[in-house]
Amino acid sequence: MLRKNNKGFILVVAYMIVVVMVILGTAFSARTIGERRVADKARDSAQALWLAEAGVDRAIKEFPNSPLSGTIGSGSYSTQTTSLTSTRYLINSSGGVPGITSSDPNNSIRKIRVIVEPPAAPGAPGDVTSAITANGNVTIKGSADVNGDVDANAVFDFEEIFNMTKEAVREGANHLYTDPENNITPVERCTWVDLNLATEMMITDTGWTGNGILVVNGDLVITGGHFSGIIWVIGTLRVSGNPIIDGAIFVESGAEFETTLTGNPTVSFDGDAVAEAFGYRPSDSTATIMSWKED
């Protein structure tokens, strides 16, 4: 009898061990399958984002064609381009693996919104016709010599003149300065200067030279030197001494401020210098991405 009981006990233990192993195996298998699904989902999500970015790249390359769609590997993308302003566009791009139908729970989908400035159209230097254009008063005193029209209290816009936003010009400038020292060099091709409210950019050296497009985000004082091209001042402008400026000047100071020329400066409208300056605008071969956001 005792031997039979031992055999029964061993059999029960064996069954229990088998049951435990089955349970552990099932749990391990379920965990493995779950981890695999999580890994697959993460992989598909990453691929969906890459597909959405590929859609943006195509939308930029084929601008302004819209809508666009395509497949890459095991996924697909679609894009929609809409106009925000005359120079800025919104690209909505969706990427999905294996598809981009949001009602299908098997699809892993990522969406991004990108604001871009497309390649600029050719500039129109012929639209610049005045030696000095200001949205405030322009006062010319002493022996100051202005050869060309003076357009005071004028309405004008940076984007309309250059067919580019200030942000795009600043980002693509050949030289970018903040609170520079007096007579900073080089100022050539396209130069952007940022100034604090308490500072001015000063050009005082008679031997100083500059060319191209000079944008001063602040107040500018010129008492010497020679510049050829376009000077755009987002602030006030005072010119005195004996500087020579060939091209065109724009002063975006506000109607309550005055642009003054005193002493013996010479400011001459020069269509060739203006046209050459337009050629120094930042490269328009590719679009500029102003913002990127995932929905």
TAPEVEN-V69595 format. One record per helix or strand of 3 or more residues. SS is the DSSP state (A for helix, B for strand). FROM is the first residue (numbers start at 0). TO is the last residue. If there is no record, write none. Layout:
SS_FROM_TO / SS_FROM_TO
//
This chain:
A_1_60 / B_67_71 / B_74_82 / B_88_96 / B_107_116 / A_124_126 / B_129_133 / B_136_139 / B_144_146 / B_148_150 / A_157_161 / A_165_171 / B_174_177 / B_189_193 / B_199_202 / B_208_216 / B_218_221 / B_225_232 / B_236_238 / B_243_250 / B_257_260 / B_265_268 / A_270_277 / B_287_293
//
